[in-house]
């Protein structure tokens, strides 16, 4: 079996595995240090998960293909995590913008219709 066929099989096996890596972290999406930590946690989660597939590495004529698969998987997970962080940051920005609008609307309502004479 060629390395290309093996990588296709491995990709399909990982895709259909019900025990995909899980990242269970609570963090502040506005804190750059927390974001870096969760991205490293994502890398470690993929490494721990891929340990169960490590026997596949020996099947490849060129083991670096397996290693690159793991790196690509880590980059995909990082991309997914970054997308979730961006969505959370947008939500926070939208909420803060909405709060500022509400505060400015409230102050206008207070003065509306009041006779200062």
Residue frames as a rotation matrix with the C-alpha (Angstrom) as fourth column:
UNK 1
0.590 0.807 0.000 0.00
0.807 -0.590 0.000 0.00
0.000 0.000 -1.000 0.00
UNK 2
-0.183 -0.665 0.724 1.38
0.615 -0.652 -0.444 3.42
0.767 0.363 0.529 -0.92
UNK 3
-0.818 -0.185 -0.545 1.84
0.555 -0.506 -0.661 6.28
-0.153 -0.842 0.517 1.52
UNK 4
-0.837 0.546 0.032 -0.90
-0.492 -0.778 0.390 8.20
0.238 0.310 0.920 -0.26
UNK 5
-0.066 0.821 -0.567 -3.35
-0.057 0.565 0.823 5.35
0.996 0.087 0.009 0.23
UNK 6
-0.333 -0.140 -0.932 -2.29
0.854 0.375 -0.362 5.08
0.400 -0.917 -0.005 3.87
UNK 7
-0.984 -0.049 -0.173 -2.80
0.122 -0.888 -0.444 8.78
-0.131 -0.458 0.879 4.49
UNK 8
-0.483 0.873 -0.066 -6.27
-0.562 -0.252 0.788 8.54
0.671 0.417 0.613 2.94
UNK 9
0.033 0.469 -0.883 -7.11
0.400 0.803 0.441 5.61
0.916 -0.368 -0.161 5.22
UNK 10
-0.612 -0.340 -0.714 -5.75
0.786 -0.156 -0.599 7.38
0.092 -0.927 0.363 8.29
UNK 11
-0.946 0.297 0.130 -7.65
-0.289 -0.954 0.079 10.55
0.147 0.037 0.988 7.43
UNK 12
-0.148 0.943 -0.297 -10.88
-0.388 0.220 0.895 8.59
0.909 0.248 0.334 7.07
UNK 13
-0.081 0.065 -0.995 -10.26
0.705 0.709 -0.012 6.66
0.704 -0.702 -0.103 10.30
UNK 14
-0.864 -0.276 -0.421 -9.62
0.496 -0.614 -0.615 9.86
-0.089 -0.740 0.667 12.27
UNK 15
-0.792 0.599 0.119 -12.59
-0.482 -0.732 0.482 11.60
0.376 0.324 0.868 10.68
UNK 16
0.072 0.884 -0.463 -14.94
-0.290 0.462 0.838 8.74
0.954 0.074 0.290 11.63
UNK 17
-0.591 -0.355 -0.724 -13.55
0.550 0.480 -0.684 8.27
0.590 -0.802 -0.089 15.14
UNK 18
0.472 0.869 0.149 -16.10
0.404 -0.363 0.839 9.15
0.784 -0.336 -0.523 17.79
UNK 19
0.653 -0.305 -0.693 -13.37
0.701 -0.104 0.706 9.94
-0.287 -0.947 0.146 20.33
UNK 20
0.359 -0.496 0.791 -11.98
0.512 -0.604 -0.611 13.10
0.781 0.624 0.037 18.74
UNK 21
-0.633 -0.661 -0.404 -9.76
0.710 -0.287 -0.643 15.35
0.309 -0.693 0.651 20.85
UNK 22
0.566 0.819 0.098 -11.61
0.635 -0.508 0.582 17.62
0.526 -0.267 -0.807 23.23
UNK 23
-0.664 -0.698 0.268 -10.36
0.376 -0.622 -0.687 20.89
0.646 -0.355 0.675 24.66
UNK 24
0.469 0.816 -0.338 -12.06
0.702 -0.112 0.703 21.68
0.536 -0.568 -0.625 27.95
UNK 25
-0.636 -0.703 -0.318 -10.71
0.769 -0.541 -0.341 25.07
0.067 -0.461 0.885 28.93
UNK 26
0.711 0.699 -0.077 -12.36
0.703 -0.707 0.075 28.16
-0.002 -0.108 -0.994 30.31
UNK 27
-0.433 -0.882 -0.186 -10.47
0.843 -0.470 0.262 31.30
-0.319 -0.043 0.947 29.39
UNK 28
0.280 0.429 -0.859 -10.90
0.137 -0.903 -0.407 34.96
-0.950 -0.004 -0.312 28.69
UNK 29
0.380 -0.100 0.920 -11.06
0.899 0.272 -0.342 35.41
-0.215 0.957 0.193 24.88
UNK 30
0.929 -0.075 0.362 -9.82
0.044 -0.950 -0.309 38.98
0.367 0.303 -0.880 25.32
UNK 31
0.630 -0.741 0.233 -6.63
-0.482 -0.137 0.865 37.92
-0.609 -0.657 -0.443 27.10
UNK 32
0.530 -0.449 -0.719 -3.76
-0.750 0.147 -0.645 37.26
0.395 0.881 -0.259 24.64
UNK 33
-0.577 -0.750 0.322 -1.87
-0.813 0.490 -0.315 35.12
0.078 -0.443 -0.893 27.18
UNK 34
-0.153 0.626 0.764 -4.93
-0.428 0.655 -0.622 32.96
-0.891 -0.422 0.168 27.81
UNK 35
0.783 0.418 -0.460 -5.41
-0.569 0.183 -0.802 32.58
-0.251 0.890 0.381 24.06
UNK 36
-0.002 -0.875 -0.484 -1.81
-0.866 0.244 -0.437 31.40
0.500 0.418 -0.758 23.62
UNK 37
-0.659 -0.218 0.719 -2.24
-0.649 0.647 -0.399 28.90
-0.379 -0.730 -0.569 26.45
UNK 38
0.283 0.844 0.456 -5.43
-0.367 0.535 -0.761 27.45
-0.886 0.048 0.461 24.97
UNK 39
0.678 -0.112 -0.726 -3.75
-0.717 0.112 -0.687 27.13
0.159 0.987 -0.004 21.56
UNK 40
-0.479 -0.874 -0.079 -0.93
-0.800 0.472 -0.369 25.15
0.360 -0.114 -0.926 23.16
UNK 41
-0.401 0.448 0.799 -3.53
-0.499 0.624 -0.601 23.03
-0.768 -0.640 -0.026 24.96
UNK 42
0.693 0.650 -0.312 -5.08
-0.587 0.257 -0.768 22.33
-0.419 0.715 0.560 21.56
UNK 43
0.122 -0.752 -0.647 -1.70
-0.837 0.273 -0.475 21.13
0.534 0.600 -0.596 20.28
UNK 44
-0.765 -0.443 0.468 -1.30
-0.640 0.602 -0.477 18.83
-0.070 -0.664 -0.745 23.29
UNK 45
0.083 0.882 0.464 -4.85
-0.556 0.427 -0.713 17.50
-0.827 -0.199 0.526 22.89
UNK 46
0.726 0.127 -0.675 -4.08
-0.677 0.298 -0.673 16.51
0.116 0.946 0.303 19.30
UNK 47
-0.304 -0.919 -0.252 -0.77
-0.781 0.391 -0.487 14.92
0.546 0.049 -0.837 20.34
UNK 48
-0.618 0.140 0.774 -2.49
-0.586 0.574 -0.572 12.90
-0.524 -0.807 -0.273 23.08
UNK 49
0.480 0.877 0.040 -5.23
-0.561 0.341 -0.755 11.87
-0.675 0.340 0.655 20.69
UNK 50
0.575 -0.286 -0.767 -2.82
-0.737 0.226 -0.637 10.87
0.356 0.931 -0.081 17.93
UNK 51
-0.447 -0.732 0.515 -0.93
-0.877 0.471 -0.092 8.62
-0.175 -0.493 -0.852 20.35
UNK 52
0.115 0.569 0.814 -3.63
-0.307 0.800 -0.516 6.02
-0.945 -0.191 0.267 19.76
UNK 53
0.973 0.225 -0.059 -2.79
-0.106 0.200 -0.974 6.13
-0.207 0.954 0.219 16.03
UNK 54
0.343 -0.929 -0.142 0.99
-0.811 -0.369 0.454 6.03
-0.474 -0.040 -0.880 16.50
UNK 55
-0.043 -0.349 0.936 1.28
0.117 0.929 0.352 2.46
-0.992 0.125 0.001 15.18
UNK 56
0.859 0.400 0.320 0.32
0.371 -0.055 -0.927 3.85
-0.354 0.915 -0.195 11.78
UNK 57
0.624 -0.660 -0.419 3.60
-0.662 -0.731 0.167 5.77
-0.416 0.173 -0.893 11.62
UNK 58
-0.288 -0.798 0.529 5.55
-0.384 0.603 0.700 2.54
-0.877 -0.001 -0.480 11.07
UNK 59
0.297 0.499 0.814 3.35
0.539 0.616 -0.575 1.62
-0.788 0.610 -0.086 8.10
UNK 60
0.944 0.074 -0.322 4.57
-0.173 -0.719 -0.674 4.58
-0.281 0.691 -0.665 6.05
UNK 61
0.514 -0.808 0.287 7.60
0.812 0.351 -0.467 4.23
0.277 0.473 0.836 3.80
UNK 62
-0.505 -0.584 0.636 8.29
0.297 -0.809 -0.507 7.87
0.810 -0.067 0.582 4.68
UNK 63
-0.186 0.448 -0.874 7.31
0.977 0.177 -0.117 8.39
0.102 -0.876 -0.471 8.37
UNK 64
-0.910 -0.160 -0.381 7.49
0.228 -0.964 -0.139 12.16
-0.345 -0.213 0.914 7.91
UNK 65
-0.640 0.760 0.110 4.16
-0.055 -0.188 0.981 11.89
0.766 0.622 0.162 6.06
UNK 66
0.142 0.650 -0.747 2.56
0.801 0.369 0.472 10.72
0.582 -0.665 -0.468 9.31
UNK 67
-0.431 -0.398 -0.809 4.35
0.829 -0.530 -0.181 13.48
-0.357 -0.749 0.559 11.23
UNK 68
-0.994 0.080 0.074 3.08
-0.032 -0.863 0.505 16.07
0.104 0.499 0.860 8.75
UNK 69
-0.232 0.959 -0.161 -0.43
0.351 0.237 0.906 14.66
0.907 0.153 -0.392 9.13
UNK 70
0.071 0.205 -0.976 -0.22
0.997 0.020 0.077 15.29
0.036 -0.979 -0.203 12.88
UNK 71
-0.767 -0.419 -0.487 1.07
0.449 -0.892 0.060 18.84
-0.459 -0.172 0.871 12.29
UNK 72
-0.822 0.528 0.213 -1.70
-0.039 -0.426 0.904 19.52
0.568 0.735 0.371 9.77
UNK 73
0.033 0.843 -0.536 -4.26
0.700 0.363 0.615 18.20
0.714 -0.396 -0.578 12.25
UNK 74
-0.230 -0.193 -0.954 -2.87
0.898 -0.419 -0.132 20.54
-0.374 -0.887 0.270 14.91
UNK 75
-0.980 -0.164 -0.114 -3.08
0.105 -0.909 0.405 23.50
-0.170 0.385 0.907 12.52
UNK 76
-0.474 0.878 0.066 -6.69
0.182 0.024 0.983 22.62
0.862 0.478 -0.171 11.66
UNK 77
0.174 0.520 -0.836 -7.64
0.934 0.182 0.308 22.43
0.313 -0.834 -0.454 15.34
UNK 78
-0.580 -0.443 -0.684 -5.82
0.640 -0.767 -0.045 25.73
-0.505 -0.464 0.728 16.01
UNK 79
-0.936 0.272 0.222 -7.74
0.000 -0.631 0.776 27.33
0.351 0.726 0.591 13.13
UNK 80
-0.071 0.963 -0.260 -11.05
0.492 0.261 0.831 26.05
0.868 -0.069 -0.492 14.58
UNK 81
0.035 0.014 -0.999 -10.14
0.989 -0.145 0.033 27.35
-0.145 -0.989 -0.019 18.05
UNK 82
-0.867 -0.404 -0.291 -9.14
0.355 -0.911 0.208 30.73
-0.349 0.077 0.934 16.61
UNK 83
-0.645 0.712 0.278 -12.50
0.118 -0.267 0.956 30.91
0.755 0.650 0.088 14.79
UNK 84
0.246 0.738 -0.628 -14.33
0.797 0.215 0.564 30.28
0.551 -0.640 -0.536 18.06
UNK 85
-0.291 -0.437 -0.851 -12.21
0.842 -0.539 -0.011 32.91
-0.454 -0.720 0.525 19.81
UNK 86
-0.983 -0.065 0.170 -12.94
0.152 -0.809 0.568 35.43
0.100 0.585 0.805 17.05
UNK 87
-0.206 0.978 0.042 -16.67
0.343 0.032 0.939 34.71
0.916 0.207 -0.342 17.37
UNK 88
0.262 0.254 -0.931 -16.48
0.961 0.017 0.275 35.22
0.085 -0.967 -0.240 21.15
UNK 89
-0.662 -0.579 -0.476 -14.53
0.602 -0.789 0.122 38.46
-0.447 -0.205 0.871 20.71
UNK 90
-0.818 0.434 0.376 -17.10
0.098 -0.539 0.836 39.72
0.566 0.721 0.399 18.20
UNK 91
0.142 0.906 -0.399 -19.92
0.660 0.214 0.720 38.82
0.738 -0.366 -0.567 20.58
UNK 92
-0.012 -0.234 -0.972 -18.20
0.943 -0.326 0.067 40.71
-0.332 -0.916 0.225 23.41
UNK 93
-0.926 -0.372 -0.064 -17.58
0.321 -0.864 0.388 43.74
-0.200 0.338 0.920 21.18
UNK 94
-0.508 0.817 0.272 -21.20
0.215 -0.186 0.959 43.71
0.834 0.546 -0.081 20.01
UNK 95
0.304 0.616 -0.727 -22.46
0.860 0.151 0.487 43.47
0.410 -0.773 -0.484 23.59
UNK 96
-0.361 -0.506 -0.783 -20.20
0.777 -0.628 0.048 46.30
-0.516 -0.591 0.620 24.72
UNK 97
-0.969 0.045 0.245 -21.39
0.139 -0.720 0.680 48.41
0.206 0.693 0.691 21.78
UNK 98
-0.122 0.992 -0.045 -25.00
0.434 0.094 0.896 47.62
0.893 0.090 -0.442 22.64
UNK 99
0.162 0.127 -0.979 -24.41
0.986 -0.068 0.154 48.55
-0.047 -0.990 -0.136 26.30
UNK 100
-0.775 -0.498 -0.389 -22.90
0.470 -0.866 0.173 51.89
-0.423 -0.049 0.905 25.26
UNK 101
-0.743 0.584 0.326 -25.91
0.088 -0.398 0.913 52.56
0.663 0.707 0.244 23.01
UNK 102
0.163 0.831 -0.532 -28.28
0.738 0.255 0.625 51.68
0.655 -0.494 -0.572 25.85
UNK 103
-0.167 -0.304 -0.938 -26.46
0.905 -0.425 -0.023 54.04
-0.392 -0.852 0.346 28.22
UNK 104
-0.978 -0.197 -0.075 -26.58
0.149 -0.897 0.416 56.92
-0.149 0.396 0.906 25.75
UNK 105
-0.436 0.893 0.108 -30.27
0.220 -0.011 0.976 56.23
0.873 0.449 -0.192 25.05
UNK 106
0.134 0.474 -0.870 -31.05
0.952 0.184 0.246 56.20
0.277 -0.861 -0.427 28.78
UNK 107
-0.560 -0.405 -0.722 -29.41
0.642 -0.763 -0.069 59.55
-0.523 -0.503 0.688 29.37
UNK 108
-0.945 0.271 0.185 -31.39
-0.036 -0.646 0.762 61.11
0.326 0.713 0.620 26.50
UNK 109
-0.137 0.952 -0.273 -34.66
0.506 0.305 0.807 59.74
0.851 -0.028 -0.524 27.90
UNK 110
-0.188 0.012 -0.982 -33.99
0.973 -0.131 -0.188 61.26
-0.131 -0.991 0.013 31.30
UNK 111
-0.769 -0.214 -0.602 -33.77
0.225 -0.973 0.059 64.79
-0.598 -0.090 0.796 29.90
UNK 112
-0.836 0.478 0.269 -36.50
0.256 -0.093 0.962 64.42
0.485 0.874 -0.045 27.34
UNK 113
0.064 0.992 0.113 -39.64
0.455 -0.130 0.881 66.33
0.888 -0.005 -0.460 28.21
UNK 114
0.076 -0.102 -0.992 -38.19
0.984 -0.150 0.091 67.90
-0.159 -0.983 0.089 31.33
UNK 115
0.633 0.195 0.749 -38.82
0.370 -0.926 -0.071 71.61
0.680 0.322 -0.658 31.67
UNK 116
-0.220 -0.860 -0.460 -35.75
0.903 -0.002 -0.430 73.33
0.369 -0.510 0.777 33.14
UNK 117
-0.417 0.066 0.906 -37.52
-0.010 -0.998 0.068 76.65
0.909 0.019 0.417 33.80
